[in-house]
Amino acid sequence: MPSQDPAGPTQELVSDVFARGCTSRAAFEDVTSKWASLALLALGEGRYRFNALRRRIDGVSERMLSQTLQTLERDGMLTREVLTAIPPRVEYSLTPLGARVAEQLRGLADLLEASVPELQTARDAHERDRA
């Protein structure tokens, strides 16, 4: 049984994204991958079938999207629902946790989209300085 310090919670209950073995760090790594972030943003718009989601996320391969969705499902960010139809259909949607994460990512995406001129100026200056 873990020892308890009267001054605080047991070490097992402390979450620290900077700690190598922390579950929050593993989830952070999953969520911040390029394809996972884009999938969460897209699913923040609503339910998607696999191929529609693949079209929405320009450039992702079928294999990479499949792996990404499996990871996000494992982390409790999305649900995969098989609909009885001919042919069978699968739809993906966010869980409450996934919706909260997508909302935070949406703020970051909005900030970056609004900052494109500033980003381009910085990139152009960087290239000039390297030349």
C-alpha angles and dihedrals in degrees: 000000000000116000116246125218112212087220095064151338124310116273089249090064097051114099117203120169089202092060112096096224099042118121090221090059092052090049090046090054091049095048096045096054110113097246096042092051091050092046091051091048092050093046088050084070091057144280118334137191114226099258093043089052091049090053090048092053099058113213101017116128121229091245094049093047091049092051091045093051091049090052093048091047090051090051091052095248098120143015128227113213122191109209119207104239137119105286097023114248130209122207129189126209137166124263117222088266091049090049091053091049092046090051090056091046090049090059090053092046091049091050092050094045090051090049098054094113091050092045092049092049090052092048092048091049091048091052092048091051091051094050 
